[in-house]
């Protein structure tokens, strides 16, 4: 798996990962993992919503020729924890290794 770093973004294969953020967004959600692909144009997001529930969002943004495949669903804490562990491994040994601390804090938040 080829990893690159461009402007504080982790690029793995066709996926661009943004820095995790512990500050709630305008909806009160904490976005811990956000990844985007530009071919085809789609994105995933994992985090904790304003009611402290883990969630996953998927958006297909390519065009209107396909039926709406977008979704937002609740996931289990263990599913989100596994995603965060996977991300910790992915940034290990890169210049973005400091992201691991944010992922670990996200794991702690799930147990609160």
C-alpha positions in Angstrom: 0.0 0.0 0.0 1.6 3.2 -1.2 1.3 6.2 1.2 2.0 9.8 0.3 1.6 13.0 2.3 0.5 16.2 0.5 -0.4 19.4 2.4 -1.1 17.6 5.7 -3.3 15.1 3.9 -2.6 11.4 3.8 -3.0 9.8 0.4 -3.4 6.0 0.2 -4.1 4.5 -3.2 -7.0 6.6 -4.5 -8.2 7.8 -1.0 -7.4 11.2 0.5 -7.6 11.3 4.3 -8.1 14.6 6.2 -6.7 15.3 9.6 -9.1 14.1 12.4 -10.8 16.8 14.4 -12.0 16.7 18.0 -13.9 20.0 17.7 -17.6 19.4 17.0 -18.8 20.6 13.6 -21.9 22.9 13.1 -24.1 19.9 13.7 -22.3 18.9 16.9 -20.7 15.9 15.4 -17.0 15.0 15.9 -15.5 13.9 12.6 -12.7 11.4 13.4 -12.1 9.9 10.0 -12.9 11.6 6.7 -11.7 10.2 3.4 -12.5 11.3 -0.2 -11.8 9.7 -3.6 -11.7 11.7 -6.8 -12.1 8.8 -9.1 -15.0 8.1 -8.7 -16.0 11.0 -6.5 -17.2 9.6 -3.2 -16.5 10.1 0.5 -16.8 8.4 3.8 -17.0 9.9 7.3 -16.8 8.2 10.7 -17.3 9.9 14.0 -19.4 10.6 17.0 -22.7 12.5 16.6 -24.1 15.2 18.9 -25.8 12.6 21.0 -22.5 10.6 21.5 -23.4 7.8 19.1 -20.9 6.5 16.6 -21.9 6.9 13.0 -20.8 6.3 9.4 -21.7 8.5 6.4 -21.2 7.6 2.7 -21.8 9.9 -0.2 -21.6 9.1 -3.9 -21.0 12.4 -5.6 -20.1 11.4 -9.1 -23.3 12.2 -11.0 -27.0 11.8 -11.2 -27.0 8.7 -13.4 -27.0 6.3 -10.4 -29.6 5.8 -7.8 -28.9 7.5 -4.5 -26.5 5.3 -2.7 -25.8 7.9 0.1 -26.5 6.9 3.7 -25.9 7.8 7.3 -26.1 5.1 9.8 -25.4 4.4 13.4 -22.6 1.9 14.0 -21.4 0.2 17.1 -18.6 1.6 19.3 -16.5 -1.4 18.5 -16.8 -0.8 14.8 -15.6 2.8 15.2 -12.8 1.7 17.5 -11.6 -0.8 14.9 -11.6 2.0 12.3 -9.6 4.2 14.6 -7.1 1.5 15.3 -6.8 0.9 11.6 -6.1 4.6 11.0 -3.5 4.6 13.8 -1.7 1.9 12.0 -2.0 3.7 8.7 -0.3 6.9 10.0 2.3 5.0 11.9 5.8 5.7 10.6 4.6 8.8 8.6 5.0 12.5 9.2 1.4 12.4 10.3 2.0 10.1 13.2 0.7 12.8 15.5 -2.8 12.0 14.2 -2.6 8.8 16.3 -3.1 10.9 19.5 -6.3 12.3 18.1 -7.5 8.8 17.1 -6.7 7.5 20.6 -8.6 10.4 22.2 -11.5 9.5 19.9 -11.4 5.9 21.3 -11.5 7.3 24.9 -14.5 9.5 24.0 -16.4 6.3 22.9 -16.0 4.9 26.4 -17.2 8.1 28.2 
